[in-house]
C-alpha cells in the first residue's frame, strides 16, 4: 500500500507542474521588445530616478555612473538619492556626484521611529521630485545605457501606470550566488507571467516605474507604511486596484538591472524572510492559493524525506524530486536564456534540496517572525 503522504505529495506536485507549465506558456507569449532596434520616443517625458541608499559606500558609485551614462537626454533625467541613516561613507560618495544628482538625508525628514525606513526614503524622494514618470532602483544596482530610454518608450507606447521590469542577480561563481541567481531567474519568470496575465501583483523594487499621477491617486504608501517590506508589490496592488489593466511587464534585455547576490547564508535568509513577510498583507485570493501550493509542495517533500528514514520509501521520494526538477527545468531554462545565464542551468538539479529547505523555512518565518535587514531589526 502506498503511504498517504506519497499520494498527497504526488497530487500536489501534479497541480504544481501544471502551474509551472502555464507560466512557461505565458512567458513565451510575452512580446520581447529586445529585437526592436529603434526606440520611438513620442514625447519628452521627464523621469525622476529615486534611489534609497543605506550603507552602500562600495556600490552606489557604480550605480550612479551607470545612470549618468544613459542614452536618454540628461535634461529629462532627475536623480534623487535618499540617504537612509548610513553609517559608512555613502553620503560622501553621493556628494562627489552632487552636480548630477540631488542628495536628501532621511534624518532631516523623520521624527521618531519607523518600521519601514525604505518606504519613507522613497516617499521623501518622490515628494522632492518633478518627473512625470518615477523610476525606482536600489543603490547596489547597475544598468545598461538604454535602460531609461527603453522604459520611457514602453511607457509612452503602452500608456501604463505601473511597469514591472527585469532584475538579474550576477553570480560570482560561489555556490550560494549560483543558487540565488537560479532562484531569482525562476522568480523573474513567474513575475513576467503573473503581471502579463494580471494574475496577481509581482515586481521587484530594484527595477520598476510608475507615474506620479498614479502614486498621488493612491496616496502613495499610506495604509501600508507600517509594513516593513512591500514598497514594490504592495504599492503595485494599490495602483492595480485604482487603474485596472494599466500595469504591465516589460520583457526587454535593455531594461535589465543587475544586482549582486547576498553575501552569506544569513543575509540570504534574512532577505527571503523579508520578502515573505509582506505576503500576509495581501488581499488577493490567487496570491494566497499560489503561494500556499508552493509552500505545501515543498513542505510535503521535506516531510517525505524525513519519513524515508522510518518507512524506507526512498524510491518514491527520488521519483517525486525528479518530477519536480523536470517540471521546473524547461521553464527556468527559457527564462535563463532571456537573462543570458544559460550556463547556470547545469547546477539547477543540484540546487533542489536547498531550494525545498529554504522555501519552507523562509515561508514559515516570514509569516510571523522578525528579521534583521541592514543592521535593523524589524517585523
Rosetta blueprint (number, residue, H / E / L):
1 X L
2 X L
3 X L
4 X H
5 X H
6 X H
7 X H
8 X H
9 X H
10 X H
11 X H
12 X H
13 X H
14 X H
15 X H
16 X H
17 X H
18 X H
19 X H
20 X H
21 X H
22 X H
23 X H
24 X H
25 X H
26 X H
27 X H
28 X H
29 X H
30 X L
31 X L
32 X E
33 X H
34 X H
35 X H
36 X L
37 X L
38 X L
39 X L
40 X L
41 X L
42 X L
43 X L
44 X L
45 X L
46 X L
47 X E
48 X E
49 X E
50 X E
51 X E
52 X E
53 X E
54 X L
55 X L
56 X L
57 X L
58 X L
59 X L
60 X H
61 X H
62 X H
63 X H
64 X H
65 X H
66 X H
67 X H
68 X H
69 X L
70 X L
71 X L
72 X L
73 X L
74 X H
75 X H
76 X H
77 X E
78 X E
79 X E
80 X E
81 X E
82 X E
83 X E
84 X L
85 X L
86 X L
87 X L
88 X L
89 X L
90 X H
91 X H
92 X H
93 X H
94 X H
95 X H
96 X L
97 X L
98 X L
99 X L
100 X L
101 X L
102 X E
103 X E
104 X E
105 X E
106 X H
107 X H
108 X H
109 X L
110 X L
111 X L
112 X L
113 X L
114 X L
115 X L
116 X L
117 X H
118 X H
119 X H
120 X H
121 X H
122 X H
123 X H
124 X H
125 X H
126 X H
127 X H
128 X L
129 X L
130 X L
131 X L
132 X L
133 X E
134 X E
135 X E
136 X E
137 X E
138 X E
139 X L
140 X L
141 X L
142 X E
143 X E
144 X L
145 X L
146 X L
147 X H
148 X H
149 X H
150 X H
151 X H
152 X H
153 X H
154 X H
155 X H
156 X H
157 X H
158 X H
159 X L
160 X L
161 X L
162 X E
163 X E
164 X E
165 X E
166 X L
167 X E
168 X E
169 X E
170 X E
171 X L
172 X L
173 X L
174 X L
175 X H
176 X H
177 X H
178 X H
179 X H
180 X H
181 X H
182 X H
183 X H
184 X H
185 X H
186 X H
187 X H
188 X H
189 X H
190 X H
191 X H
192 X H
193 X H
194 X H
195 X H
196 X H
197 X L
198 X L
199 X L
200 X L
201 X L
202 X L
203 X L
204 X L
205 X L
206 X L
207 X L
208 X E
209 X E
210 X E
211 X E
212 X H
213 X H
214 X H
215 X H
216 X H
217 X H
218 X L
219 X L
220 X L
221 X L
222 X L
223 X L
224 X L
225 X L
226 X L
227 X L
228 X L
229 X L
230 X L
231 X L
232 X L
233 X H
234 X H
235 X H
236 X H
237 X H
238 X H
239 X H
240 X H
241 X H
242 X H
243 X L
244 X L
245 X L
246 X L
247 X E
248 X E
249 X E
250 X E
251 X E
252 X L
253 X H
254 X H
255 X H
256 X L
257 X E
258 X E
259 X E
260 X E
261 X L
262 X L
263 X L
264 X L
265 X H
266 X H
267 X H
268 X H
269 X H
270 X H
271 X H
272 X H
273 X H
274 X H
275 X H
276 X H
277 X H
278 X L
279 X H
280 X H
281 X H
282 X L
283 X L
284 X L
285 X H
286 X H
287 X H
288 X H
289 X H
290 X H
291 X H
292 X H
293 X H
294 X H
295 X H
296 X H
297 X H
298 X H
299 X H
300 X H
301 X H
302 X H
303 X H
304 X H
305 X H
306 X H
307 X H
308 X H
309 X H
310 X H
311 X H
312 X L
313 X L
314 X H
315 X H
316 X H
317 X H
318 X H
319 X H
320 X H
321 X H
322 X H
323 X H
324 X H
325 X H
326 X H
327 X H
328 X H
329 X H
330 X H
331 X H
332 X H
333 X H
334 X H
335 X H
336 X H
337 X H
338 X H
339 X L
340 X L
341 X L
342 X H
343 X H
344 X H
345 X H
346 X H
347 X H
348 X H
349 X H
350 X H
351 X H
352 X H
353 X H
354 X H
355 X H
356 X H
357 X H
358 X H
359 X H
360 X H
361 X H
362 X H
363 X H
364 X H
365 X H
366 X H
367 X H
368 X H
369 X L
370 X L
371 X E
372 X E
373 X E
374 X L
375 X L
376 X E
377 X E
378 X E
379 X L
